Amino acid sequence: RVKRWREEVLLLQEEMRRCLVTLKWQAEKWEKRVDVDTFEGERWEGAAAYAYEQADVRLRIFARFEELWSSKVVESARKFQPGSLELEDLLRVPEMEGEEE
């Protein structure tokens, strides 16, 4: 069981990392589509607006995930090295710098 949990922790960390990388990549790809000269005039303006909107959607999702995943508990899980899976180690949340007890 312990090996499965270690693997699960590593997989989750990697999925979170890949999710953020993919969202950034998608946003950049949509921004590059603005410069495509397939359309002219109003059609180009519409296509460019759509591309900017799609890029913005991905960047907002990226920002929200980063915000959610930067909480103390999630940040602790993201940095966790699954060498020890003792209950005390899993529940320990590192102190924030400058935070008083």
TIRO-2110 file (N, C-alpha, C; in Angstrom, 1 decimal):
// TIRO-2110
0.8, -1.2, 0.0, N, 1, A
0.0, 0.0, 0.0, CA, 1, A
0.8, 1.3, 0.0, C, 1, A
1.9, 1.2, 0.8, N, 2, A
2.7, 2.4, 0.9, CA, 2, A
3.3, 2.8, -0.5, C, 2, A
3.8, 1.8, -1.2, N, 3, A
4.3, 2.1, -2.5, CA, 3, A
3.3, 2.7, -3.5, C, 3, A
2.0, 2.2, -3.3, N, 4, A
1.0, 2.8, -4.2, CA, 4, A
0.8, 4.3, -3.8, C, 4, A
0.8, 4.6, -2.5, N, 5, A
0.6, 6.0, -2.1, CA, 5, A
1.7, 6.8, -2.5, C, 5, A
2.9, 6.3, -2.5, N, 6, A
4.1, 7.1, -2.9, CA, 6, A
3.9, 7.4, -4.4, C, 6, A
3.6, 6.4, -5.2, N, 7, A
3.4, 6.6, -6.6, CA, 7, A
2.3, 7.6, -6.9, C, 7, A
1.2, 7.5, -6.1, N, 8, A
0.1, 8.4, -6.3, CA, 8, A
0.5, 9.8, -6.0, C, 8, A
1.3, 10.0, -5.0, N, 9, A
1.8, 11.4, -4.7, CA, 9, A
2.6, 11.9, -5.8, C, 9, A
3.5, 11.1, -6.3, N, 10, A
4.4, 11.5, -7.4, CA, 10, A
3.6, 11.8, -8.7, C, 10, A
2.6, 11.0, -9.0, N, 11, A
1.7, 11.2, -10.1, CA, 11, A
0.9, 12.5, -10.0, C, 11, A
0.4, 12.7, -8.9, N, 12, A
-0.4, 13.9, -8.7, CA, 12, A
0.5, 15.2, -8.8, C, 12, A
1.7, 15.1, -8.3, N, 13, A
2.6, 16.3, -8.4, CA, 13, A
2.9, 16.5, -9.9, C, 13, A
3.2, 15.5, -10.6, N, 14, A
3.5, 15.6, -12.0, CA, 14, A
2.3, 16.1, -12.8, C, 14, A
1.1, 15.6, -12.5, N, 15, A
-0.1, 16.1, -13.2, CA, 15, A
-0.4, 17.6, -13.0, C, 15, A
-0.1, 18.0, -11.7, N, 16, A
-0.3, 19.5, -11.5, CA, 16, A
0.7, 20.3, -12.3, C, 16, A
2.0, 19.8, -12.3, N, 17, A
3.0, 20.5, -13.1, CA, 17, A
2.6, 20.6, -14.5, C, 17, A
2.3, 19.4, -15.1, N, 18, A
1.9, 19.4, -16.5, CA, 18, A
0.7, 20.2, -16.9, C, 18, A
-0.2, 20.2, -16.0, N, 19, A
-1.4, 21.0, -16.2, CA, 19, A
-1.1, 22.5, -16.4, C, 19, A
-0.2, 23.0, -15.5, N, 20, A
0.2, 24.4, -15.6, CA, 20, A
1.0, 24.7, -16.8, C, 20, A
1.9, 23.8, -17.2, N, 21, A
2.7, 23.9, -18.4, CA, 21, A
1.8, 23.9, -19.6, C, 21, A
0.9, 23.0, -19.6, N, 22, A
0.0, 22.9, -20.8, CA, 22, A
-0.9, 24.2, -21.0, C, 22, A
-1.4, 24.7, -19.9, N, 23, A
-2.2, 25.9, -20.0, CA, 23, A
-1.4, 27.1, -20.5, C, 23, A
-0.2, 27.2, -20.0, N, 24, A
0.7, 28.3, -20.6, CA, 24, A
0.9, 28.1, -22.0, C, 24, A
1.3, 26.9, -22.4, N, 25, A
1.5, 26.5, -23.8, CA, 25, A
0.3, 26.8, -24.7, C, 25, A
-0.9, 26.4, -24.2, N, 26, A
-2.1, 26.7, -25.0, CA, 26, A
-2.3, 28.2, -25.2, C, 26, A
-2.1, 29.0, -24.1, N, 27, A
-2.3, 30.4, -24.2, CA, 27, A
-1.4, 31.0, -25.2, C, 27, A
-0.1, 30.6, -25.2, N, 28, A
0.8, 31.1, -26.2, CA, 28, A
0.5, 30.7, -27.6, C, 28, A
0.0, 29.5, -27.7, N, 29, A
-0.4, 29.1, -29.1, CA, 29, A
-1.6, 29.9, -29.6, C, 29, A
-2.6, 30.2, -28.8, N, 30, A
-3.7, 31.0, -29.2, CA, 30, A
-3.2, 32.5, -29.5, C, 30, A
-2.3, 33.0, -28.7, N, 31, A
-1.8, 34.3, -29.0, CA, 31, A
-1.1, 34.4, -30.4, C, 31, A
-0.4, 33.3, -30.7, N, 32, A
0.3, 33.3, -32.0, CA, 32, A
-0.7, 33.2, -33.2, C, 32, A
-1.9, 32.7, -32.9, N, 33, A
-2.9, 32.6, -34.0, CA, 33, A
-3.5, 33.9, -34.4, C, 33, A
-3.3, 34.9, -33.6, N, 34, A
-3.7, 36.3, -33.9, CA, 34, A
-3.1, 36.8, -35.2, C, 34, A
-1.8, 36.4, -35.4, N, 35, A
-1.0, 36.9, -36.5, CA, 35, A
-1.2, 36.2, -37.8, C, 35, A
-2.1, 35.2, -37.8, N, 36, A
-2.4, 34.4, -39.0, CA, 36, A
-3.1, 35.3, -40.0, C, 36, A
-2.7, 35.3, -41.2, N, 37, A
-3.3, 36.2, -42.2, CA, 37, A
-4.3, 35.5, -43.1, C, 37, A
-5.0, 34.6, -42.6, N, 38, A
-6.0, 33.8, -43.3, CA, 38, A
-7.2, 34.7, -43.7, C, 38, A
-7.6, 35.6, -42.8, N, 39, A
-8.7, 36.5, -43.0, CA, 39, A
-8.2, 38.0, -43.1, C, 39, A
-9.2, 38.8, -43.6, N, 40, A
-8.9, 40.2, -43.8, CA, 40, A
-10.1, 41.0, -43.2, C, 40, A
-9.8, 42.2, -42.8, N, 41, A
-10.9, 43.1, -42.4, CA, 41, A
-11.6, 42.6, -41.1, C, 41, A
-12.9, 42.7, -41.2, N, 42, A
-13.8, 42.3, -40.0, CA, 42, A
-13.6, 40.9, -39.6, C, 42, A
-13.4, 40.0, -40.6, N, 43, A
-13.2, 38.6, -40.3, CA, 43, A
-11.9, 38.4, -39.5, C, 43, A
-10.9, 39.1, -39.9, N, 44, A
-9.6, 39.0, -39.1, CA, 44, A
-9.8, 39.5, -37.7, C, 44, A
-10.5, 40.7, -37.6, N, 45, A
-10.8, 41.2, -36.2, CA, 45, A
-11.5, 40.2, -35.4, C, 45, A
-12.5, 39.6, -35.9, N, 46, A
-13.3, 38.6, -35.2, CA, 46, A
-12.4, 37.4, -34.8, C, 46, A
-11.6, 36.9, -35.7, N, 47, A
-10.8, 35.8, -35.4, CA, 47, A
-9.7, 36.1, -34.4, C, 47, A
-9.2, 37.4, -34.5, N, 48, A
-8.2, 37.8, -33.5, CA, 48, A
-8.8, 37.9, -32.1, C, 48, A
-10.0, 38.5, -32.1, N, 49, A
-10.7, 38.6, -30.8, CA, 49, A
-10.9, 37.3, -30.2, C, 49, A
-11.3, 36.3, -31.0, N, 50, A
-11.6, 35.0, -30.5, CA, 50, A
-10.3, 34.4, -30.0, C, 50, A
-9.2, 34.5, -30.7, N, 51, A
-7.9, 34.0, -30.3, CA, 51, A
-7.5, 34.6, -29.0, C, 51, A
-7.6, 35.9, -28.9, N, 52, A
-7.2, 36.6, -27.6, CA, 52, A
-8.1, 36.1, -26.4, C, 52, A
-9.4, 35.9, -26.7, N, 53, A
-10.3, 35.4, -25.7, CA, 53, A
-9.9, 34.0, -25.2, C, 53, A
-9.6, 33.1, -26.2, N, 54, A
-9.1, 31.8, -25.8, CA, 54, A
-7.8, 31.8, -25.0, C, 54, A
-6.9, 32.7, -25.4, N, 55, A
-5.7, 32.8, -24.6, CA, 55, A
-6.0, 33.3, -23.2, C, 55, A
-6.8, 34.2, -23.1, N, 56, A
-7.2, 34.8, -21.8, CA, 56, A
-7.9, 33.7, -20.9, C, 56, A
-8.7, 32.9, -21.5, N, 57, A
-9.4, 31.9, -20.7, CA, 57, A
-8.3, 30.9, -20.1, C, 57, A
-7.4, 30.5, -20.9, N, 58, A
-6.3, 29.6, -20.4, CA, 58, A
-5.5, 30.3, -19.3, C, 58, A
-5.2, 31.6, -19.5, N, 59, A
-4.4, 32.3, -18.5, CA, 59, A
-5.1, 32.5, -17.2, C, 59, A
-6.4, 32.7, -17.3, N, 60, A
-7.2, 32.8, -16.1, CA, 60, A
-7.3, 31.5, -15.3, C, 60, A
-7.5, 30.4, -16.1, N, 61, A
-7.5, 29.0, -15.5, CA, 61, A
-6.1, 28.8, -14.8, C, 61, A
-5.1, 29.1, -15.5, N, 62, A
-3.7, 28.9, -15.0, CA, 62, A
-3.6, 29.7, -13.7, C, 62, A
-4.0, 31.0, -13.7, N, 63, A
-3.9, 31.8, -12.5, CA, 63, A
-4.7, 31.2, -11.3, C, 63, A
-5.9, 30.8, -11.6, N, 64, A
-6.7, 30.2, -10.6, CA, 64, A
-6.1, 28.9, -10.0, C, 64, A
-5.6, 28.1, -10.8, N, 65, A
-5.0, 26.8, -10.3, CA, 65, A
-3.8, 27.2, -9.5, C, 65, A
-3.0, 28.1, -10.0, N, 66, A
-1.8, 28.5, -9.2, CA, 66, A
-2.2, 29.1, -7.8, C, 66, A
-3.3, 29.9, -7.8, N, 67, A
-3.8, 30.4, -6.5, CA, 67, A
-4.3, 29.3, -5.6, C, 67, A
-5.1, 28.4, -6.2, N, 68, A
-5.6, 27.2, -5.4, CA, 68, A
-4.5, 26.3, -4.9, C, 68, A
-3.5, 26.1, -5.7, N, 69, A
-2.5, 25.2, -5.4, CA, 69, A
-1.3, 25.8, -4.6, C, 69, A
-1.4, 27.1, -4.3, N, 70, A
-0.4, 27.7, -3.5, CA, 70, A
-0.8, 27.8, -2.0, C, 70, A
-1.9, 27.2, -1.6, N, 71, A
-2.3, 27.2, -0.2, CA, 71, A
-1.2, 26.4, 0.5, C, 71, A
-1.1, 26.6, 1.8, N, 72, A
-0.1, 25.9, 2.6, CA, 72, A
-0.2, 24.3, 2.5, C, 72, A
-1.4, 23.8, 2.5, N, 73, A
-1.5, 22.3, 2.5, CA, 73, A
-1.2, 21.8, 1.1, C, 73, A
-1.7, 22.5, 0.0, N, 74, A
-1.4, 22.0, -1.3, CA, 74, A
0.1, 22.2, -1.6, C, 74, A
0.7, 23.4, -1.2, N, 75, A
2.1, 23.6, -1.5, CA, 75, A
2.9, 22.6, -0.8, C, 75, A
2.5, 22.2, 0.4, N, 76, A
3.2, 21.1, 1.1, CA, 76, A
3.2, 19.8, 0.4, C, 76, A
2.0, 19.5, -0.2, N, 77, A
1.8, 18.3, -1.0, CA, 77, A
2.7, 18.3, -2.2, C, 77, A
2.7, 19.5, -2.9, N, 78, A
3.5, 19.6, -4.1, CA, 78, A
5.0, 19.4, -3.9, C, 78, A
5.5, 19.8, -2.7, N, 79, A
6.9, 19.7, -2.4, CA, 79, A
7.2, 18.4, -1.6, C, 79, A
6.2, 17.7, -1.3, N, 80, A
6.4, 16.5, -0.5, CA, 80, A
7.3, 15.5, -1.3, C, 80, A
8.2, 14.9, -0.6, N, 81, A
9.0, 13.8, -1.1, CA, 81, A
8.6, 12.5, -0.5, C, 81, A
8.0, 11.6, -1.2, N, 82, A
7.4, 10.4, -0.6, CA, 82, A
8.3, 9.4, -0.1, C, 82, A
9.3, 9.8, 0.7, N, 83, A
10.2, 8.8, 1.3, CA, 83, A
9.5, 8.2, 2.6, C, 83, A
8.8, 9.1, 3.3, N, 84, A
8.1, 8.7, 4.5, CA, 84, A
6.6, 9.0, 4.3, C, 84, A
5.8, 8.0, 4.6, N, 85, A
4.4, 8.2, 4.6, CA, 85, A
3.7, 8.0, 5.9, C, 85, A
4.4, 8.3, 7.0, N, 86, A
3.9, 8.3, 8.3, CA, 86, A
2.8, 9.3, 8.4, C, 86, A
1.8, 9.1, 9.2, N, 87, A
0.6, 10.0, 9.3, CA, 87, A
1.1, 11.4, 9.8, C, 87, A
2.0, 11.4, 10.7, N, 88, A
2.5, 12.7, 11.2, CA, 88, A
3.2, 13.5, 10.1, C, 88, A
3.9, 12.8, 9.3, N, 89, A
4.6, 13.5, 8.2, CA, 89, A
3.6, 14.1, 7.2, C, 89, A
2.6, 13.3, 6.9, N, 90, A
1.6, 13.8, 5.9, CA, 90, A
0.8, 14.9, 6.4, C, 90, A
0.5, 15.0, 7.7, N, 91, A
-0.3, 16.0, 8.3, CA, 91, A
0.4, 17.3, 8.6, C, 91, A
1.7, 17.2, 8.7, N, 92, A
2.6, 18.4, 9.0, CA, 92, A
2.5, 19.4, 7.9, C, 92, A
2.2, 20.6, 8.3, N, 93, A
2.2, 21.8, 7.3, CA, 93, A
3.3, 22.7, 7.7, C, 93, A
4.2, 23.0, 6.8, N, 94, A
5.3, 23.9, 7.1, CA, 94, A
4.8, 25.3, 7.5, C, 94, A
5.5, 25.9, 8.4, N, 95, A
5.2, 27.2, 8.9, CA, 95, A
5.5, 28.2, 7.8, C, 95, A
4.6, 29.2, 7.6, N, 96, A
4.9, 30.3, 6.7, CA, 96, A
5.9, 31.2, 7.3, C, 96, A
6.8, 31.8, 6.4, N, 97, A
7.8, 32.7, 6.9, CA, 97, A
7.1, 33.9, 7.5, C, 97, A
7.6, 34.4, 8.6, N, 98, A
7.1, 35.6, 9.2, CA, 98, A
5.8, 35.4, 9.9, C, 98, A
5.3, 34.2, 9.9, N, 99, A
4.0, 33.9, 10.6, CA, 99, A
4.2, 33.6, 12.1, C, 99, A
3.4, 34.3, 12.9, N, 100, A
3.6, 34.1, 14.3, CA, 100, A
2.6, 32.9, 14.8, C, 100, A
3.1, 32.2, 15.8, N, 101, A
2.3, 31.1, 16.3, CA, 101, A
1.3, 31.6, 17.3, C, 101, A
END
